[in-house]
Amino acid sequence: MQSSRQDDESWTVASAKAKLSEVIERAQSAPQTITRNGKPSVVVVSAEEWQRKTARKGTLAEFLMESPLRGADLDLERQHDEPRDPAL
């Protein structure tokens, strides 16, 4: 019997539903793509991988200080329009 998965890391929605435990187990070592109508729809990753990818890597101030545009002497002009009516 042939698997409905496209490869070791890609699953159809139906096969992912039928074998959710296996999808979760495999996601511990590699991201698992779930396809819908033949197109990638979602990716299942381990909680550890998710934390690593979404962890803050410094403050906004540090990000701005390291910007390649810092010291570029950009001439940014602020618009001085009238405030908009919040009732609209």
C-alpha positions as CSV (number, residue, x, y, z in Angstrom):
1,M,0.0,0.0,0.0
2,Q,1.4,3.3,-1.0
3,S,1.6,6.2,1.5
4,S,-0.5,9.4,0.7
5,R,2.5,11.5,1.9
6,Q,4.5,13.1,-0.9
7,D,7.8,12.5,0.9
8,D,9.1,12.0,4.4
9,E,8.4,15.6,5.4
10,S,5.2,16.4,3.4
11,W,1.7,15.2,4.2
12,T,-1.8,15.7,2.7
13,V,-4.4,16.9,5.1
14,A,-6.1,13.5,5.1
15,S,-2.9,11.6,5.8
16,A,-1.9,14.1,8.5
17,K,-5.3,13.7,10.2
18,A,-5.0,9.9,10.1
19,K,-1.4,9.9,11.4
20,L,-1.2,12.9,13.6
21,S,0.9,11.2,16.2
22,E,3.5,10.3,13.5
23,V,3.4,13.9,12.2
24,I,4.1,15.2,15.7
25,E,6.9,12.6,16.2
26,R,8.6,13.5,12.9
27,A,8.3,17.2,13.6
28,Q,10.6,16.7,16.6
29,S,13.5,16.3,14.1
30,A,12.3,18.1,11.0
31,P,9.5,20.5,9.9
32,Q,6.5,18.7,8.5
33,T,4.6,20.3,5.6
34,I,0.9,19.7,5.3
35,T,-0.5,20.3,1.8
36,R,-4.0,21.2,0.8
37,N,-5.1,20.7,-2.9
38,G,-1.4,19.9,-3.7
39,K,-0.1,23.2,-2.3
40,P,1.8,23.7,0.9
41,S,-0.7,25.0,3.5
42,V,1.0,24.8,7.0
43,V,4.2,23.6,8.6
44,V,4.3,21.7,11.9
45,V,7.5,22.2,13.9
46,S,8.6,21.1,17.4
47,A,7.9,23.5,20.3
48,E,11.7,23.8,20.7
49,E,12.1,24.9,17.0
50,W,9.2,27.4,17.3
51,Q,10.8,29.0,20.5
52,R,14.2,29.2,18.7
53,K,12.6,30.9,15.6
54,T,10.4,33.3,17.5
55,A,12.8,34.3,20.3
56,R,13.6,38.0,20.5
57,K,17.1,38.7,19.4
58,G,17.7,42.0,21.1
59,T,15.8,45.2,21.7
60,L,14.3,47.6,19.2
61,A,17.0,50.1,20.3
62,E,19.8,47.6,19.5
63,F,18.2,46.9,16.1
64,L,18.0,50.6,15.2
65,M,21.6,51.2,16.4
66,E,22.8,48.4,14.1
67,S,20.8,49.6,11.1
68,P,22.9,50.2,7.9
69,L,20.9,53.4,7.5
70,R,22.2,54.8,10.8
71,G,24.1,57.9,10.0
72,A,22.9,57.9,6.3
73,D,21.6,61.5,6.8
74,L,18.2,60.8,5.3
75,D,16.1,63.8,4.7
76,L,12.7,62.7,6.0
77,E,10.0,65.3,5.8
78,R,7.0,65.0,8.2
79,Q,3.6,65.9,6.8
80,H,1.7,68.5,8.7
81,D,-1.8,67.6,7.7
82,E,-4.8,68.4,9.9
83,P,-5.8,65.5,12.2
84,R,-8.5,63.3,10.8
85,D,-11.9,63.2,12.4
86,P,-12.1,60.0,14.4
87,A,-15.9,59.9,13.9
88,L,-15.5,59.2,10.2
